Amino acid sequence: MREYPGPPRGPFIPPVYFLGALAAMAILHRYWPFLQLLEAPYRYSGIIVIVLSIALILRAGLLFKRAGTGIVPFTPATSLVAVGPYRFTRNPMYVGMAGILLGVALLFGTLAPLLMVPIFAALIQWRFILAEEAMLTANFGEAYKDYRARVRRWL
């Protein structure tokens, strides 16, 4: 198994980007809500999205733990997980984070916080996913290429 160094390690791991996006959403909602899209009780659909997204993250993390492979970006991958939610998305933990952000945006009900969801997804893809995919290709070769051909990056 070859190691791929990936981007430099540091304090800016995906949960930091996630928390930054949450903070930005709250600030945007408070100071620049722009347009009220949803009113109560429809805004509360965000709770369902948040709960489902947390369940997705927990399930994906449990599968990594069972497989004995690292969950922290750019740590050596010891096995290729392709079961459970990994049958539908190559990045269920990132999808879950984006889902939580979407749920929070729905709870706020305004347009401006919703803008953070695609920004978060783009940053995560640029900063983490592309390098992780290169690392997995280097480590697992054709097995990962076949998996990548079958399963979408996001949804």
Rosetta constraint file for C-alpha pairs under 8 A:
AtomPair CA 1 CA 138 HARMONIC 7.72 0.50
AtomPair CA 1 CA 139 HARMONIC 5.08 0.50
AtomPair CA 1 CA 140 HARMONIC 7.49 0.50
AtomPair CA 2 CA 138 HARMONIC 6.21 0.50
AtomPair CA 2 CA 139 HARMONIC 5.41 0.50
AtomPair CA 3 CA 76 HARMONIC 6.70 0.50
AtomPair CA 3 CA 135 HARMONIC 6.98 0.50
AtomPair CA 3 CA 138 HARMONIC 7.43 0.50
AtomPair CA 3 CA 139 HARMONIC 6.91 0.50
AtomPair CA 4 CA 74 HARMONIC 7.65 0.50
AtomPair CA 4 CA 134 HARMONIC 7.54 0.50
AtomPair CA 4 CA 135 HARMONIC 4.95 0.50
AtomPair CA 4 CA 138 HARMONIC 7.07 0.50
AtomPair CA 5 CA 74 HARMONIC 6.91 0.50
AtomPair CA 5 CA 135 HARMONIC 7.79 0.50
AtomPair CA 6 CA 74 HARMONIC 6.14 0.50
AtomPair CA 6 CA 131 HARMONIC 5.50 0.50
AtomPair CA 6 CA 132 HARMONIC 7.14 0.50
AtomPair CA 6 CA 135 HARMONIC 7.20 0.50
AtomPair CA 7 CA 127 HARMONIC 7.66 0.50
AtomPair CA 7 CA 128 HARMONIC 7.84 0.50
AtomPair CA 7 CA 131 HARMONIC 7.08 0.50
AtomPair CA 9 CA 74 HARMONIC 7.98 0.50
AtomPair CA 11 CA 16 HARMONIC 7.69 0.50
AtomPair CA 12 CA 16 HARMONIC 5.62 0.50
AtomPair CA 12 CA 17 HARMONIC 6.90 0.50
AtomPair CA 13 CA 17 HARMONIC 6.83 0.50
AtomPair CA 13 CA 73 HARMONIC 7.43 0.50
AtomPair CA 14 CA 18 HARMONIC 6.15 0.50
AtomPair CA 14 CA 124 HARMONIC 6.97 0.50
AtomPair CA 14 CA 128 HARMONIC 7.93 0.50
AtomPair CA 15 CA 19 HARMONIC 6.05 0.50
AtomPair CA 16 CA 20 HARMONIC 6.07 0.50
AtomPair CA 17 CA 21 HARMONIC 6.10 0.50
AtomPair CA 17 CA 120 HARMONIC 7.25 0.50
AtomPair CA 17 CA 124 HARMONIC 7.83 0.50
AtomPair CA 18 CA 22 HARMONIC 6.27 0.50
AtomPair CA 18 CA 97 HARMONIC 6.75 0.50
AtomPair CA 18 CA 101 HARMONIC 7.99 0.50
AtomPair CA 18 CA 120 HARMONIC 7.24 0.50
AtomPair CA 19 CA 23 HARMONIC 6.19 0.50
AtomPair CA 20 CA 24 HARMONIC 6.11 0.50
AtomPair CA 21 CA 25 HARMONIC 6.06 0.50
AtomPair CA 21 CA 101 HARMONIC 7.66 0.50
AtomPair CA 21 CA 116 HARMONIC 6.24 0.50
AtomPair CA 21 CA 117 HARMONIC 7.87 0.50
AtomPair CA 21 CA 120 HARMONIC 6.57 0.50
AtomPair CA 22 CA 26 HARMONIC 6.34 0.50
AtomPair CA 22 CA 101 HARMONIC 6.72 0.50
AtomPair CA 23 CA 27 HARMONIC 6.27 0.50
AtomPair CA 24 CA 28 HARMONIC 6.02 0.50
AtomPair CA 24 CA 113 HARMONIC 7.48 0.50
AtomPair CA 24 CA 116 HARMONIC 7.46 0.50
AtomPair CA 25 CA 29 HARMONIC 6.01 0.50
AtomPair CA 25 CA 105 HARMONIC 7.30 0.50
AtomPair CA 25 CA 112 HARMONIC 7.36 0.50
AtomPair CA 25 CA 113 HARMONIC 4.32 0.50
AtomPair CA 25 CA 114 HARMONIC 7.51 0.50
AtomPair CA 25 CA 116 HARMONIC 6.48 0.50
AtomPair CA 26 CA 30 HARMONIC 6.09 0.50
AtomPair CA 26 CA 113 HARMONIC 7.03 0.50
AtomPair CA 27 CA 31 HARMONIC 5.96 0.50
AtomPair CA 27 CA 32 HARMONIC 7.63 0.50
AtomPair CA 28 CA 32 HARMONIC 4.89 0.50
AtomPair CA 28 CA 33 HARMONIC 5.90 0.50
AtomPair CA 28 CA 112 HARMONIC 5.78 0.50
AtomPair CA 28 CA 113 HARMONIC 5.73 0.50
AtomPair CA 29 CA 33 HARMONIC 4.41 0.50
AtomPair CA 29 CA 108 HARMONIC 6.87 0.50
AtomPair CA 29 CA 110 HARMONIC 6.64 0.50
AtomPair CA 29 CA 112 HARMONIC 6.28 0.50
AtomPair CA 29 CA 113 HARMONIC 5.81 0.50
AtomPair CA 32 CA 112 HARMONIC 6.63 0.50
AtomPair CA 33 CA 110 HARMONIC 5.45 0.50
AtomPair CA 33 CA 111 HARMONIC 6.29 0.50
AtomPair CA 33 CA 112 HARMONIC 5.27 0.50
AtomPair CA 33 CA 113 HARMONIC 7.35 0.50
AtomPair CA 34 CA 110 HARMONIC 6.79 0.50
AtomPair CA 34 CA 111 HARMONIC 6.06 0.50
AtomPair CA 34 CA 112 HARMONIC 5.92 0.50
AtomPair CA 35 CA 110 HARMONIC 5.40 0.50
AtomPair CA 35 CA 111 HARMONIC 5.32 0.50
AtomPair CA 35 CA 112 HARMONIC 7.42 0.50
AtomPair CA 36 CA 109 HARMONIC 5.86 0.50
AtomPair CA 36 CA 110 HARMONIC 4.36 0.50
AtomPair CA 36 CA 111 HARMONIC 6.46 0.50
AtomPair CA 37 CA 109 HARMONIC 5.40 0.50
AtomPair CA 37 CA 110 HARMONIC 5.26 0.50
AtomPair CA 37 CA 111 HARMONIC 6.33 0.50
AtomPair CA 38 CA 42 HARMONIC 6.11 0.50
AtomPair CA 38 CA 43 HARMONIC 5.50 0.50
AtomPair CA 38 CA 106 HARMONIC 7.22 0.50
AtomPair CA 38 CA 109 HARMONIC 4.53 0.50
AtomPair CA 38 CA 110 HARMONIC 6.83 0.50
AtomPair CA 39 CA 43 HARMONIC 5.68 0.50
AtomPair CA 39 CA 109 HARMONIC 6.41 0.50
AtomPair CA 40 CA 44 HARMONIC 6.69 0.50
AtomPair CA 41 CA 45 HARMONIC 7.80 0.50
AtomPair CA 43 CA 106 HARMONIC 5.31 0.50
AtomPair CA 43 CA 107 HARMONIC 4.70 0.50
AtomPair CA 43 CA 108 HARMONIC 6.95 0.50
AtomPair CA 43 CA 109 HARMONIC 5.68 0.50
AtomPair CA 44 CA 48 HARMONIC 7.63 0.50
AtomPair CA 44 CA 106 HARMONIC 7.25 0.50
AtomPair CA 44 CA 107 HARMONIC 5.68 0.50
AtomPair CA 45 CA 49 HARMONIC 6.67 0.50
AtomPair CA 45 CA 103 HARMONIC 7.47 0.50
AtomPair CA 45 CA 106 HARMONIC 6.97 0.50
AtomPair CA 45 CA 107 HARMONIC 7.30 0.50
AtomPair CA 46 CA 50 HARMONIC 6.11 0.50
AtomPair CA 46 CA 102 HARMONIC 7.26 0.50
AtomPair CA 46 CA 103 HARMONIC 3.88 0.50
AtomPair CA 46 CA 104 HARMONIC 6.01 0.50
AtomPair CA 46 CA 105 HARMONIC 7.34 0.50
AtomPair CA 46 CA 106 HARMONIC 4.85 0.50
AtomPair CA 46 CA 107 HARMONIC 5.11 0.50
AtomPair CA 47 CA 51 HARMONIC 6.15 0.50
AtomPair CA 47 CA 103 HARMONIC 6.18 0.50
AtomPair CA 47 CA 104 HARMONIC 7.73 0.50
AtomPair CA 47 CA 107 HARMONIC 7.26 0.50
AtomPair CA 48 CA 52 HARMONIC 6.15 0.50
AtomPair CA 48 CA 103 HARMONIC 7.49 0.50
AtomPair CA 49 CA 53 HARMONIC 6.03 0.50
AtomPair CA 49 CA 99 HARMONIC 6.44 0.50
AtomPair CA 49 CA 100 HARMONIC 6.67 0.50
AtomPair CA 49 CA 102 HARMONIC 7.38 0.50
AtomPair CA 49 CA 103 HARMONIC 5.02 0.50
AtomPair CA 50 CA 54 HARMONIC 6.15 0.50
AtomPair CA 50 CA 99 HARMONIC 6.45 0.50
AtomPair CA 50 CA 100 HARMONIC 4.62 0.50
AtomPair CA 50 CA 101 HARMONIC 7.80 0.50
AtomPair CA 50 CA 102 HARMONIC 7.78 0.50
AtomPair CA 50 CA 103 HARMONIC 5.04 0.50
AtomPair CA 50 CA 104 HARMONIC 7.25 0.50
AtomPair CA 51 CA 55 HARMONIC 6.23 0.50
AtomPair CA 51 CA 100 HARMONIC 7.91 0.50
AtomPair CA 52 CA 56 HARMONIC 6.22 0.50
AtomPair CA 53 CA 57 HARMONIC 6.32 0.50
AtomPair CA 53 CA 95 HARMONIC 7.64 0.50
AtomPair CA 53 CA 96 HARMONIC 4.39 0.50
AtomPair CA 53 CA 97 HARMONIC 6.89 0.50
AtomPair CA 53 CA 99 HARMONIC 5.34 0.50
AtomPair CA 53 CA 100 HARMONIC 5.72 0.50
AtomPair CA 54 CA 58 HARMONIC 6.17 0.50
AtomPair CA 54 CA 96 HARMONIC 6.27 0.50
AtomPair CA 54 CA 97 HARMONIC 7.82 0.50
AtomPair CA 54 CA 100 HARMONIC 7.17 0.50
AtomPair CA 55 CA 59 HARMONIC 6.04 0.50
AtomPair CA 56 CA 60 HARMONIC 6.11 0.50
AtomPair CA 56 CA 85 HARMONIC 7.37 0.50
AtomPair CA 56 CA 92 HARMONIC 6.57 0.50
AtomPair CA 56 CA 93 HARMONIC 6.90 0.50
AtomPair CA 56 CA 96 HARMONIC 5.82 0.50
AtomPair CA 57 CA 61 HARMONIC 6.06 0.50
AtomPair CA 57 CA 92 HARMONIC 6.48 0.50
AtomPair CA 57 CA 93 HARMONIC 4.69 0.50
AtomPair CA 57 CA 94 HARMONIC 7.90 0.50
AtomPair CA 57 CA 96 HARMONIC 5.41 0.50
AtomPair CA 57 CA 97 HARMONIC 7.55 0.50
AtomPair CA 58 CA 62 HARMONIC 6.07 0.50
AtomPair CA 59 CA 63 HARMONIC 6.31 0.50
AtomPair CA 59 CA 84 HARMONIC 7.92 0.50
AtomPair CA 59 CA 85 HARMONIC 7.76 0.50
AtomPair CA 60 CA 64 HARMONIC 6.44 0.50
AtomPair CA 60 CA 84 HARMONIC 7.57 0.50
AtomPair CA 60 CA 85 HARMONIC 6.71 0.50
AtomPair CA 60 CA 86 HARMONIC 7.55 0.50
AtomPair CA 60 CA 92 HARMONIC 6.34 0.50
AtomPair CA 60 CA 93 HARMONIC 6.32 0.50
AtomPair CA 61 CA 65 HARMONIC 6.24 0.50
AtomPair CA 61 CA 71 HARMONIC 7.03 0.50
AtomPair CA 61 CA 93 HARMONIC 7.45 0.50
AtomPair CA 62 CA 66 HARMONIC 6.11 0.50
AtomPair CA 63 CA 67 HARMONIC 6.13 0.50
AtomPair CA 63 CA 81 HARMONIC 7.30 0.50
AtomPair CA 63 CA 84 HARMONIC 7.85 0.50
AtomPair CA 64 CA 68 HARMONIC 6.12 0.50
AtomPair CA 64 CA 69 HARMONIC 5.51 0.50
AtomPair CA 64 CA 70 HARMONIC 6.89 0.50
AtomPair CA 64 CA 71 HARMONIC 6.50 0.50
AtomPair CA 64 CA 81 HARMONIC 6.96 0.50
AtomPair CA 65 CA 69 HARMONIC 6.31 0.50
AtomPair CA 65 CA 70 HARMONIC 7.61 0.50
AtomPair CA 65 CA 71 HARMONIC 7.80 0.50
AtomPair CA 67 CA 79 HARMONIC 6.52 0.50
AtomPair CA 67 CA 81 HARMONIC 7.14 0.50
AtomPair CA 68 CA 78 HARMONIC 7.05 0.50
AtomPair CA 68 CA 79 HARMONIC 7.46 0.50
AtomPair CA 69 CA 76 HARMONIC 7.57 0.50
AtomPair CA 69 CA 77 HARMONIC 5.45 0.50
AtomPair CA 69 CA 78 HARMONIC 5.06 0.50
AtomPair CA 69 CA 79 HARMONIC 5.97 0.50
AtomPair CA 70 CA 75 HARMONIC 5.81 0.50
AtomPair CA 70 CA 76 HARMONIC 6.46 0.50
AtomPair CA 70 CA 77 HARMONIC 5.89 0.50
AtomPair CA 70 CA 78 HARMONIC 7.43 0.50
AtomPair CA 71 CA 75 HARMONIC 7.47 0.50
AtomPair CA 73 CA 128 HARMONIC 7.20 0.50
AtomPair CA 73 CA 132 HARMONIC 7.17 0.50
AtomPair CA 74 CA 132 HARMONIC 6.57 0.50
AtomPair CA 74 CA 135 HARMONIC 7.75 0.50
AtomPair CA 77 CA 136 HARMONIC 7.28 0.50
AtomPair CA 77 CA 139 HARMONIC 7.51 0.50
AtomPair CA 80 CA 140 HARMONIC 7.54 0.50
AtomPair CA 80 CA 144 HARMONIC 7.47 0.50
AtomPair CA 81 CA 86 HARMONIC 6.79 0.50
AtomPair CA 82 CA 86 HARMONIC 4.88 0.50
AtomPair CA 82 CA 87 HARMONIC 5.64 0.50
AtomPair CA 82 CA 147 HARMONIC 7.56 0.50
AtomPair CA 83 CA 87 HARMONIC 5.39 0.50
AtomPair CA 85 CA 89 HARMONIC 6.39 0.50
AtomPair CA 85 CA 92 HARMONIC 6.35 0.50
AtomPair CA 86 CA 90 HARMONIC 5.38 0.50
AtomPair CA 86 CA 91 HARMONIC 7.11 0.50
AtomPair CA 86 CA 92 HARMONIC 6.57 0.50
AtomPair CA 86 CA 151 HARMONIC 7.84 0.50
AtomPair CA 87 CA 151 HARMONIC 6.46 0.50
AtomPair CA 88 CA 151 HARMONIC 5.83 0.50
AtomPair CA 88 CA 152 HARMONIC 6.77 0.50
AtomPair CA 88 CA 155 HARMONIC 6.70 0.50
AtomPair CA 89 CA 151 HARMONIC 5.78 0.50
AtomPair CA 89 CA 152 HARMONIC 5.28 0.50
AtomPair CA 89 CA 153 HARMONIC 5.66 0.50
AtomPair CA 89 CA 154 HARMONIC 5.41 0.50
AtomPair CA 89 CA 155 HARMONIC 5.47 0.50
AtomPair CA 90 CA 148 HARMONIC 7.51 0.50
AtomPair CA 90 CA 151 HARMONIC 6.25 0.50
AtomPair CA 90 CA 152 HARMONIC 6.19 0.50
AtomPair CA 90 CA 153 HARMONIC 5.02 0.50
AtomPair CA 90 CA 154 HARMONIC 6.62 0.50
AtomPair CA 91 CA 95 HARMONIC 6.14 0.50
AtomPair CA 91 CA 153 HARMONIC 6.26 0.50
AtomPair CA 91 CA 154 HARMONIC 6.18 0.50
AtomPair CA 92 CA 96 HARMONIC 5.87 0.50
AtomPair CA 92 CA 154 HARMONIC 7.57 0.50
AtomPair CA 93 CA 97 HARMONIC 6.30 0.50
AtomPair CA 94 CA 98 HARMONIC 6.20 0.50
AtomPair CA 94 CA 121 HARMONIC 7.83 0.50
AtomPair CA 94 CA 124 HARMONIC 7.69 0.50
AtomPair CA 95 CA 99 HARMONIC 5.97 0.50
AtomPair CA 95 CA 154 HARMONIC 6.40 0.50
AtomPair CA 95 CA 155 HARMONIC 7.81 0.50
AtomPair CA 96 CA 100 HARMONIC 6.20 0.50
AtomPair CA 97 CA 101 HARMONIC 6.38 0.50
AtomPair CA 98 CA 102 HARMONIC 6.16 0.50
AtomPair CA 98 CA 117 HARMONIC 6.02 0.50
AtomPair CA 98 CA 120 HARMONIC 7.16 0.50
AtomPair CA 98 CA 121 HARMONIC 6.66 0.50
AtomPair CA 99 CA 103 HARMONIC 6.10 0.50
AtomPair CA 100 CA 104 HARMONIC 6.18 0.50
AtomPair CA 101 CA 105 HARMONIC 6.14 0.50
AtomPair CA 101 CA 114 HARMONIC 7.99 0.50
AtomPair CA 101 CA 116 HARMONIC 7.77 0.50
AtomPair CA 101 CA 117 HARMONIC 6.08 0.50
AtomPair CA 102 CA 106 HARMONIC 6.19 0.50
AtomPair CA 102 CA 114 HARMONIC 6.67 0.50
AtomPair CA 102 CA 117 HARMONIC 6.25 0.50
AtomPair CA 103 CA 107 HARMONIC 6.26 0.50
AtomPair CA 104 CA 108 HARMONIC 6.27 0.50
AtomPair CA 105 CA 109 HARMONIC 6.11 0.50
AtomPair CA 105 CA 110 HARMONIC 7.02 0.50
AtomPair CA 105 CA 111 HARMONIC 7.85 0.50
AtomPair CA 105 CA 113 HARMONIC 5.40 0.50
AtomPair CA 105 CA 114 HARMONIC 5.16 0.50
AtomPair CA 106 CA 110 HARMONIC 7.48 0.50
AtomPair CA 106 CA 114 HARMONIC 7.68 0.50
AtomPair CA 108 CA 113 HARMONIC 7.55 0.50
AtomPair CA 110 CA 114 HARMONIC 7.22 0.50
AtomPair CA 111 CA 115 HARMONIC 6.92 0.50
AtomPair CA 112 CA 116 HARMONIC 7.65 0.50
AtomPair CA 113 CA 117 HARMONIC 7.79 0.50
AtomPair CA 115 CA 119 HARMONIC 6.77 0.50
AtomPair CA 116 CA 120 HARMONIC 5.88 0.50
AtomPair CA 117 CA 121 HARMONIC 6.28 0.50
AtomPair CA 118 CA 122 HARMONIC 6.04 0.50
AtomPair CA 119 CA 123 HARMONIC 6.18 0.50
AtomPair CA 120 CA 124 HARMONIC 6.13 0.50
AtomPair CA 121 CA 125 HARMONIC 6.10 0.50
AtomPair CA 122 CA 126 HARMONIC 6.09 0.50
AtomPair CA 123 CA 127 HARMONIC 5.77 0.50
AtomPair CA 124 CA 128 HARMONIC 5.40 0.50
AtomPair CA 124 CA 129 HARMONIC 6.40 0.50
AtomPair CA 125 CA 129 HARMONIC 4.56 0.50
AtomPair CA 125 CA 130 HARMONIC 6.03 0.50
AtomPair CA 126 CA 130 HARMONIC 6.10 0.50
AtomPair CA 127 CA 131 HARMONIC 7.42 0.50
AtomPair CA 128 CA 132 HARMONIC 6.01 0.50
AtomPair CA 129 CA 133 HARMONIC 6.00 0.50
AtomPair CA 130 CA 134 HARMONIC 6.39 0.50
AtomPair CA 131 CA 135 HARMONIC 6.21 0.50
AtomPair CA 132 CA 136 HARMONIC 6.12 0.50
AtomPair CA 133 CA 137 HARMONIC 6.05 0.50
AtomPair CA 134 CA 138 HARMONIC 6.18 0.50
AtomPair CA 135 CA 139 HARMONIC 6.14 0.50
AtomPair CA 136 CA 140 HARMONIC 5.75 0.50
AtomPair CA 136 CA 141 HARMONIC 7.44 0.50
AtomPair CA 136 CA 144 HARMONIC 6.56 0.50
AtomPair CA 137 CA 141 HARMONIC 4.84 0.50
AtomPair CA 137 CA 142 HARMONIC 7.49 0.50
AtomPair CA 137 CA 144 HARMONIC 5.71 0.50
AtomPair CA 137 CA 145 HARMONIC 6.58 0.50
AtomPair CA 140 CA 144 HARMONIC 5.46 0.50
AtomPair CA 141 CA 145 HARMONIC 6.35 0.50
AtomPair CA 142 CA 146 HARMONIC 5.96 0.50
AtomPair CA 143 CA 147 HARMONIC 6.26 0.50
AtomPair CA 144 CA 148 HARMONIC 5.93 0.50
AtomPair CA 145 CA 149 HARMONIC 6.16 0.50
AtomPair CA 146 CA 150 HARMONIC 6.42 0.50
AtomPair CA 147 CA 151 HARMONIC 6.06 0.50
AtomPair CA 148 CA 152 HARMONIC 6.89 0.50
AtomPair CA 148 CA 153 HARMONIC 7.67 0.50
